[in-house]
Amino acid sequence: MPKRVHKTSKICLFPYRREEVLSIQDVEQHAGWEITAFDLPDAWKYTQGDGVKVAVLDTGVDLDHEDLLPNLLPGKNFVSPGSEPDDDGSHGSHCTGIICACHNNRGMVGVAPMAKVIPVKVLDSKGSGNLDNVSKGIRWAADQGVDFIAMSLGCPTPIPVVHNAILYAASKGCVTFCAAGNAGNTRQIFYPAAYPEVIGIGAIDENFDRASFSCTGPDLDFVAPGVKILSTVPENWYAILSGTSMATPFAVGVACLLLSFKRSKNLDIKLENSKDYIEQLKKYTIPINNPKFAGQRFFEGFGIIDPRKLQEWMVNSH
């Protein structure tokens, strides 16, 4: 996909790679490498993200996809007001599937297969949107009482109007995750991921190594699977995509498991803002599998979010 030009008045998807498109017959019930490598089915014995709500601000969602439909809540379209937040670009559906595709013996399965998603369409079919719509989408999502906002979008310069909306969401108890960007080895991740109130996510590959396209910088918080990730796309199809856009919903899915388990067991751990989640998620990390970058926040943040460590904690807290 050609690289899009970022303008100060616009906010865009990061360029991402489409590896393959698959039918449901091709996929059957498939668990991607990011599911099996982290033994997520073991964590699902304790929670599948029940009772957690996520707003995905993107190109919309395929509202009729069999793997998504049971976990979708009513959303909103800020690109074409009055219309349903249907996905005309595939990116939003893919991110949503990574979070909450159903464990239904069809298609694929998400990280938190019982979490609910509110689709908020703030980007057009080409992955571009204006800052006003994005900021409105954030504020609207926060007013719906969502636990998390997931945004796989951004630009290289500060965006105060979006930052103010994120601060509003934080005041409502909503935690925002955002993709770091796909510009490679940089001095700074993109905005809004770079803001201190946002949890910025970079990408790793199947070898648990830093993805070469993943943005780096001192404000990077974590890395997660973002290379060759299978998920849902419109018309009841599936695709394998790569980008920090894919890593972000994985991290959100793990946060859903954490919050759901905390609530179900009424555990006395503080999860009220982004700093709380960073401090808690830091306990469930491993270094990237590359001695050149491992242990350096500039390249890996606080490390790879590892659901296996979360599952160990759940066992001990059960």
C-alpha positions as a Markdown table, in Angstrom:
| # | Residue | x | y | z |
|---|---|---|---|---|
| 1 | Met | 0.0 | 0.0 | 0.0 |
| 2 | Pro | 1.5 | 3.4 | -0.9 |
| 3 | Lys | 2.5 | 5.6 | 2.0 |
| 4 | Arg | -0.1 | 8.3 | 2.7 |
| 5 | Val | 0.9 | 11.9 | 3.2 |
| 6 | His | 0.2 | 13.2 | 6.7 |
| 7 | Lys | -1.1 | 16.7 | 7.0 |
| 8 | Thr | -1.6 | 18.7 | 10.2 |
| 9 | Ser | -5.3 | 19.0 | 9.5 |
| 10 | Lys | -5.7 | 15.2 | 8.9 |
| 11 | Ile | -5.2 | 12.1 | 10.8 |
| 12 | Cys | -4.6 | 8.8 | 8.9 |
| 13 | Leu | -4.1 | 5.1 | 9.1 |
| 14 | Phe | -0.5 | 4.1 | 9.0 |
| 15 | Pro | 0.6 | 2.3 | 5.8 |
| 16 | Tyr | 0.1 | -1.4 | 6.4 |
| 17 | Arg | 0.8 | -4.6 | 4.5 |
| 18 | Arg | -2.0 | -6.9 | 3.2 |
| 19 | Glu | -0.4 | -10.3 | 3.0 |
| 20 | Glu | -3.4 | -12.5 | 1.9 |
| 21 | Val | -7.2 | -12.5 | 1.7 |
| 22 | Leu | -9.0 | -15.7 | 2.7 |
| 23 | Ser | -12.6 | -17.0 | 2.7 |
| 24 | Ile | -14.2 | -18.6 | 5.7 |
| 25 | Gln | -13.7 | -22.0 | 3.9 |
| 26 | Asp | -10.0 | -21.3 | 3.8 |
| 27 | Val | -9.9 | -20.3 | 7.5 |
| 28 | Glu | -12.3 | -22.7 | 9.2 |
| 29 | Gln | -11.7 | -22.2 | 12.9 |
| 30 | His | -8.2 | -20.9 | 13.0 |
| 31 | Ala | -6.1 | -19.6 | 15.8 |
| 32 | Gly | -3.4 | -17.2 | 14.5 |
| 33 | Trp | 0.2 | -17.5 | 15.7 |
| 34 | Glu | -0.4 | -14.7 | 18.1 |
| 35 | Ile | -3.1 | -16.8 | 19.9 |
| 36 | Thr | -1.2 | -20.1 | 20.0 |
| 37 | Ala | 2.3 | -18.6 | 20.8 |
| 38 | Phe | 1.0 | -17.0 | 24.0 |
| 39 | Asp | -1.3 | -20.0 | 25.0 |
| 40 | Leu | -4.3 | -17.7 | 25.1 |
| 41 | Pro | -6.8 | -20.6 | 25.4 |
| 42 | Asp | -5.3 | -21.3 | 28.9 |
| 43 | Ala | -6.2 | -17.7 | 29.9 |
| 44 | Trp | -9.7 | -18.1 | 28.6 |
| 45 | Lys | -10.4 | -20.7 | 31.3 |
| 46 | Tyr | -10.4 | -17.7 | 33.7 |
| 47 | Thr | -11.8 | -14.9 | 31.6 |
| 48 | Gln | -12.7 | -14.1 | 28.0 |
| 49 | Gly | -13.1 | -10.4 | 28.5 |
| 50 | Asp | -16.7 | -10.6 | 29.7 |
| 51 | Gly | -18.3 | -7.3 | 30.7 |
| 52 | Val | -15.7 | -5.1 | 29.1 |
| 53 | Lys | -16.5 | -2.5 | 26.4 |
| 54 | Val | -14.1 | -1.1 | 23.8 |
| 55 | Ala | -14.6 | 1.7 | 21.3 |
| 56 | Val | -12.7 | 1.1 | 18.1 |
| 57 | Leu | -12.1 | 4.4 | 16.3 |
| 58 | Asp | -11.3 | 3.5 | 12.7 |
| 59 | Thr | -12.9 | 2.9 | 9.3 |
| 60 | Gly | -15.9 | 1.3 | 10.9 |
| 61 | Val | -16.8 | -2.4 | 11.3 |
| 62 | Asp | -18.4 | -5.0 | 9.1 |
| 63 | Leu | -21.7 | -5.0 | 11.1 |
| 64 | Asp | -22.8 | -8.3 | 9.6 |
| 65 | His | -19.7 | -10.4 | 10.0 |
| 66 | Glu | -20.5 | -13.7 | 11.6 |
| 67 | Asp | -17.4 | -13.6 | 13.7 |
| 68 | Leu | -18.1 | -10.1 | 15.0 |
| 69 | Leu | -21.9 | -9.6 | 15.1 |
| 70 | Pro | -22.5 | -11.2 | 18.6 |
| 71 | Asn | -19.9 | -8.8 | 20.2 |
| 72 | Leu | -20.9 | -5.6 | 18.5 |
| 73 | Leu | -22.8 | -2.8 | 20.3 |
| 74 | Pro | -24.5 | 0.2 | 18.6 |
| 75 | Gly | -21.9 | 2.6 | 17.3 |
| 76 | Lys | -21.7 | 6.0 | 15.5 |
| 77 | Asn | -20.6 | 7.3 | 12.1 |
| 78 | Phe | -18.8 | 10.7 | 12.2 |
| 79 | Val | -17.8 | 10.5 | 8.5 |
| 80 | Ser | -21.3 | 10.2 | 7.2 |
| 81 | Pro | -23.6 | 11.3 | 10.1 |
| 82 | Gly | -26.9 | 9.4 | 10.2 |
| 83 | Ser | -25.4 | 6.3 | 8.5 |
| 84 | Glu | -24.4 | 3.1 | 10.2 |
| 85 | Pro | -20.7 | 2.9 | 11.1 |
| 86 | Asp | -20.2 | 0.2 | 8.4 |
| 87 | Asp | -16.6 | -0.5 | 7.2 |
| 88 | Asp | -15.8 | 0.6 | 3.7 |
| 89 | Gly | -12.0 | 0.2 | 4.2 |
| 90 | Ser | -11.5 | -3.2 | 6.0 |
| 91 | His | -9.0 | -1.8 | 8.5 |
| 92 | Gly | -11.5 | -1.3 | 11.3 |
| 93 | Ser | -13.0 | -4.7 | 10.9 |
| 94 | His | -9.5 | -6.3 | 11.1 |
| 95 | Cys | -8.6 | -4.4 | 14.3 |
| 96 | Thr | -12.0 | -5.3 | 15.8 |
| 97 | Gly | -11.6 | -9.0 | 15.1 |
| 98 | Ile | -8.2 | -9.1 | 16.8 |
| 99 | Ile | -9.9 | -7.9 | 20.0 |
| 100 | Cys | -13.2 | -9.8 | 20.0 |
| 101 | Ala | -13.8 | -12.2 | 17.2 |
| 102 | Cys | -16.1 | -14.9 | 18.7 |
| 103 | His | -14.9 | -18.3 | 19.8 |
| 104 | Asn | -17.5 | -20.0 | 17.7 |
| 105 | Asn | -15.8 | -22.8 | 15.7 |
| 106 | Arg | -15.9 | -20.6 | 12.6 |
| 107 | Gly | -13.3 | -18.2 | 11.1 |
| 108 | Met | -10.8 | -17.0 | 13.6 |
| 109 | Val | -10.8 | -16.0 | 17.3 |
| 110 | Gly | -9.9 | -12.8 | 19.0 |
| 111 | Val | -7.8 | -12.2 | 22.1 |
| 112 | Ala | -10.8 | -11.4 | 24.3 |
| 113 | Pro | -13.7 | -13.3 | 22.5 |
| 114 | Met | -16.4 | -12.1 | 24.9 |
| 115 | Ala | -15.5 | -8.4 | 25.1 |
| 116 | Lys | -17.9 | -6.0 | 23.3 |
| 117 | Val | -16.9 | -3.4 | 20.8 |
| 118 | Ile | -18.6 | -0.1 | 19.9 |
| 119 | Pro | -17.6 | 0.8 | 16.3 |
| 120 | Val | -16.9 | 4.5 | 15.8 |
| 121 | Lys | -16.3 | 5.5 | 12.2 |
| 122 | Val | -13.9 | 8.4 | 12.1 |
| 123 | Leu | -11.9 | 7.5 | 9.0 |
| 124 | Asp | -13.1 | 7.2 | 5.3 |
| 125 | Ser | -12.5 | 4.3 | 3.0 |
| 126 | Lys | -9.0 | 5.5 | 2.2 |
| 127 | Gly | -8.1 | 5.7 | 5.9 |
| 128 | Ser | -8.1 | 9.4 | 6.2 |
| 129 | Gly | -10.1 | 11.6 | 8.6 |
| 130 | Asn | -10.2 | 15.1 | 10.0 |
| 131 | Leu | -9.1 | 15.9 | 13.5 |
| 132 | Asp | -12.5 | 17.3 | 14.4 |
| 133 | Asn | -14.2 | 14.0 | 13.7 |
| 134 | Val | -11.6 | 12.0 | 15.6 |
| 135 | Ser | -11.9 | 14.2 | 18.7 |
| 136 | Lys | -15.7 | 14.1 | 18.5 |
| 137 | Gly | -15.5 | 10.3 | 18.3 |
| 138 | Ile | -13.2 | 10.1 | 21.3 |
| 139 | Arg | -15.6 | 12.2 | 23.4 |
| 140 | Trp | -18.7 | 10.4 | 22.2 |
| 141 | Ala | -17.1 | 7.0 | 23.0 |
| 142 | Ala | -16.1 | 8.2 | 26.5 |
| 143 | Asp | -19.7 | 9.3 | 27.1 |
| 144 | Gln | -20.9 | 5.7 | 26.3 |
| 145 | Gly | -19.0 | 4.5 | 29.3 |
| 146 | Val | -16.4 | 2.4 | 27.4 |
| 147 | Asp | -13.5 | 1.0 | 29.3 |
| 148 | Phe | -11.0 | 1.4 | 26.5 |
| 149 | Ile | -10.5 | 3.3 | 23.3 |
| 150 | Ala | -8.4 | 1.6 | 20.5 |
| 151 | Met | -7.0 | 3.8 | 17.8 |
| 152 | Ser | -4.7 | 2.5 | 15.1 |
| 153 | Leu | -4.1 | 5.9 | 13.5 |
| 154 | Gly | -2.0 | 9.0 | 13.9 |
| 155 | Cys | 0.3 | 11.6 | 12.5 |
| 156 | Pro | 3.9 | 12.7 | 13.2 |
| 157 | Thr | 3.1 | 16.1 | 14.8 |
| 158 | Pro | 1.3 | 17.0 | 18.0 |
| 159 | Ile | -2.5 | 17.2 | 17.6 |
| 160 | Pro | -3.9 | 19.3 | 20.5 |
| 161 | Val | -7.6 | 18.9 | 19.7 |
| 162 | Val | -7.2 | 15.1 | 19.8 |
| 163 | His | -5.1 | 15.3 | 23.0 |
| 164 | Asn | -7.8 | 17.4 | 24.7 |
| 165 | Ala | -10.4 | 14.8 | 23.7 |
| 166 | Ile | -8.2 | 12.0 | 25.2 |
| 167 | Leu | -7.9 | 14.0 | 28.4 |
| 168 | Tyr | -11.7 | 14.2 | 28.5 |
| 169 | Ala | -11.9 | 10.4 | 28.0 |
| 170 | Ala | -9.4 | 9.9 | 30.8 |
| 171 | Ser | -11.5 | 12.1 | 33.1 |
| 172 | Lys | -14.3 | 9.6 | 32.4 |
| 173 | Gly | -12.2 | 6.6 | 33.4 |
| 174 | Cys | -11.5 | 5.6 | 29.8 |
| 175 | Val | -8.0 | 4.4 | 28.9 |
| 176 | Thr | -6.7 | 4.9 | 25.4 |
| 177 | Phe | -4.4 | 2.7 | 23.4 |
| 178 | Cys | -2.8 | 3.8 | 20.1 |
| 179 | Ala | -0.5 | 2.4 | 17.5 |
| 180 | Ala | 3.1 | 3.7 | 17.6 |
| 181 | Gly | 3.3 | 4.0 | 13.8 |
| 182 | Asn | 5.1 | 2.2 | 10.9 |
| 183 | Ala | 8.0 | 4.6 | 10.1 |
| 184 | Gly | 10.7 | 2.2 | 11.4 |
| 185 | Asn | 13.6 | 3.1 | 13.7 |
| 186 | Thr | 12.7 | 6.7 | 14.7 |
| 187 | Arg | 13.4 | 9.1 | 17.5 |
| 188 | Gln | 9.7 | 9.4 | 18.4 |
| 189 | Ile | 6.6 | 7.4 | 18.0 |
| 190 | Phe | 3.6 | 9.1 | 16.3 |
| 191 | Tyr | 0.8 | 11.1 | 17.9 |
| 192 | Pro | -1.5 | 10.5 | 19.7 |
| 193 | Ala | 0.5 | 7.4 | 20.9 |
| 194 | Ala | 3.3 | 9.7 | 22.1 |
| 195 | Tyr | 1.0 | 11.5 | 24.6 |
| 196 | Pro | 1.6 | 10.4 | 28.3 |
| 197 | Glu | -2.1 | 9.7 | 28.8 |
| 198 | Val | -2.0 | 7.1 | 25.9 |
| 199 | Ile | -0.5 | 3.6 | 25.9 |
| 200 | Gly | 1.6 | 3.5 | 22.8 |
| 201 | Ile | 2.0 | 0.0 | 21.1 |
| 202 | Gly | 4.7 | -1.1 | 18.7 |
| 203 | Ala | 4.9 | -4.4 | 16.8 |
| 204 | Ile | 6.8 | -7.8 | 16.9 |
| 205 | Asp | 6.9 | -10.6 | 14.5 |
| 206 | Glu | 6.5 | -14.4 | 14.9 |
| 207 | Asn | 10.1 | -14.7 | 16.1 |
| 208 | Phe | 9.3 | -12.3 | 19.0 |
| 209 | Asp | 11.6 | -9.8 | 17.4 |
| 210 | Arg | 10.9 | -6.1 | 16.8 |
| 211 | Ala | 9.2 | -5.6 | 13.4 |
| 212 | Ser | 11.4 | -3.5 | 11.2 |
| 213 | Phe | 8.6 | -1.1 | 10.4 |
| 214 | Ser | 7.7 | -0.5 | 14.0 |
| 215 | Cys | 8.2 | 3.1 | 15.3 |
| 216 | Thr | 10.6 | 3.5 | 18.2 |
| 217 | Gly | 11.2 | 6.3 | 20.7 |
| 218 | Pro | 11.3 | 7.1 | 24.5 |
| 219 | Asp | 7.5 | 7.2 | 24.8 |
| 220 | Leu | 6.9 | 3.7 | 23.4 |
| 221 | Asp | 5.2 | 1.6 | 26.1 |
| 222 | Phe | 4.9 | -1.9 | 24.9 |
| 223 | Val | 5.2 | -4.1 | 21.8 |
| 224 | Ala | 2.8 | -6.9 | 20.7 |
| 225 | Pro | 2.1 | -9.2 | 17.7 |
| 226 | Gly | 1.8 | -7.1 | 14.5 |
| 227 | Val | 3.2 | -9.2 | 11.7 |
| 228 | Lys | 1.1 | -11.5 | 9.5 |
| 229 | Ile | -2.0 | -11.3 | 11.7 |
| 230 | Leu | -5.2 | -13.0 | 10.6 |
| 231 | Ser | -8.5 | -11.3 | 11.3 |
| 232 | Thr | -11.9 | -10.3 | 9.9 |
| 233 | Val | -12.6 | -8.0 | 6.9 |
| 234 | Pro | -15.9 | -7.0 | 5.3 |
| 235 | Glu | -18.2 | -9.4 | 3.4 |
| 236 | Asn | -17.6 | -12.2 | 5.9 |
| 237 | Trp | -14.0 | -12.6 | 4.7 |
| 238 | Tyr | -10.6 | -12.6 | 6.4 |
| 239 | Ala | -7.2 | -11.2 | 5.7 |
| 240 | Ile | -3.6 | -11.3 | 7.0 |
| 241 | Leu | -2.3 | -7.8 | 7.6 |
| 242 | Ser | 0.9 | -6.4 | 9.2 |
| 243 | Gly | 1.4 | -3.2 | 11.1 |
| 244 | Thr | 1.4 | -1.6 | 14.5 |
| 245 | Ser | -2.3 | -1.2 | 13.8 |
| 246 | Met | -2.6 | -4.9 | 14.4 |
| 247 | Ala | -0.4 | -4.9 | 17.5 |
| 248 | Thr | -2.6 | -2.3 | 19.3 |
| 249 | Pro | -5.9 | -4.3 | 19.4 |
| 250 | Phe | -3.9 | -7.3 | 20.7 |
| 251 | Ala | -2.7 | -5.2 | 23.6 |
| 252 | Val | -6.3 | -3.9 | 24.1 |
| 253 | Gly | -7.5 | -7.5 | 24.1 |
| 254 | Val | -5.1 | -8.4 | 26.9 |
| 255 | Ala | -6.2 | -5.4 | 28.9 |
| 256 | Cys | -9.8 | -6.6 | 28.5 |
| 257 | Leu | -8.8 | -10.0 | 30.0 |
| 258 | Leu | -7.1 | -8.2 | 32.9 |
| 259 | Leu | -10.0 | -5.9 | 33.7 |
| 260 | Ser | -12.6 | -8.6 | 33.3 |
| 261 | Phe | -10.8 | -10.9 | 35.7 |
| 262 | Lys | -10.2 | -8.1 | 38.2 |
| 263 | Arg | -14.0 | -7.4 | 38.2 |
| 264 | Ser | -15.1 | -11.0 | 38.4 |
| 265 | Lys | -12.9 | -11.6 | 41.4 |
| 266 | Asn | -13.3 | -8.2 | 42.9 |
| 267 | Leu | -9.5 | -7.9 | 43.2 |
| 268 | Asp | -8.0 | -5.0 | 45.0 |
| 269 | Ile | -5.8 | -3.7 | 42.2 |
| 270 | Lys | -6.0 | -0.1 | 40.9 |
| 271 | Leu | -6.9 | 0.2 | 37.2 |
| 272 | Glu | -8.2 | 3.7 | 36.8 |
| 273 | Asn | -6.0 | 5.3 | 34.2 |
| 274 | Ser | -3.2 | 4.7 | 31.7 |
| 275 | Lys | -0.5 | 4.8 | 34.3 |
| 276 | Asp | -2.2 | 2.1 | 36.4 |
| 277 | Tyr | -2.5 | -0.1 | 33.3 |
| 278 | Ile | 1.1 | 0.4 | 32.4 |
| 279 | Glu | 2.3 | -0.5 | 35.9 |
| 280 | Gln | 0.1 | -3.6 | 35.9 |
| 281 | Leu | 0.9 | -4.7 | 32.3 |
| 282 | Lys | 4.7 | -4.3 | 33.0 |
| 283 | Lys | 4.4 | -7.3 | 35.3 |
| 284 | Tyr | 3.3 | -9.4 | 32.3 |
| 285 | Thr | 6.1 | -8.7 | 29.8 |
| 286 | Ile | 9.1 | -10.4 | 28.3 |
| 287 | Pro | 12.0 | -8.8 | 26.4 |
| 288 | Ile | 12.1 | -9.0 | 22.6 |
| 289 | Asn | 14.1 | -11.9 | 21.2 |
| 290 | Asn | 17.0 | -9.8 | 19.9 |
| 291 | Pro | 20.0 | -8.9 | 22.1 |
| 292 | Lys | 20.6 | -5.7 | 20.0 |
| 293 | Phe | 17.3 | -4.2 | 21.2 |
| 294 | Ala | 16.2 | -6.2 | 24.2 |
| 295 | Gly | 15.9 | -4.2 | 27.4 |
| 296 | Gln | 15.9 | -0.9 | 25.7 |
| 297 | Arg | 12.7 | 1.2 | 26.1 |
| 298 | Phe | 13.5 | 3.1 | 23.0 |
| 299 | Phe | 13.0 | -0.1 | 20.9 |
| 300 | Glu | 10.6 | -2.3 | 22.9 |
| 301 | Gly | 9.0 | 0.0 | 25.5 |
| 302 | Phe | 8.6 | -2.1 | 28.7 |
| 303 | Gly | 8.7 | -5.3 | 26.6 |
| 304 | Ile | 6.3 | -7.7 | 24.9 |
| 305 | Ile | 2.9 | -8.0 | 26.5 |
| 306 | Asp | 2.8 | -11.7 | 27.4 |
| 307 | Pro | -0.6 | -13.2 | 28.2 |
| 308 | Arg | 1.1 | -16.3 | 29.6 |
| 309 | Lys | 2.3 | -14.2 | 32.5 |
| 310 | Leu | -1.1 | -12.8 | 32.9 |
| 311 | Gln | -2.5 | -16.3 | 33.0 |
| 312 | Glu | 0.0 | -17.3 | 35.7 |
| 313 | Trp | -1.2 | -14.3 | 37.8 |
| 314 | Met | -4.8 | -15.3 | 37.3 |
| 315 | Val | -4.0 | -18.9 | 38.5 |
| 316 | Asn | -2.4 | -17.5 | 41.6 |
| 317 | Ser | -5.3 | -15.1 | 42.2 |
| 318 | His | -8.0 | -17.7 | 41.5 |
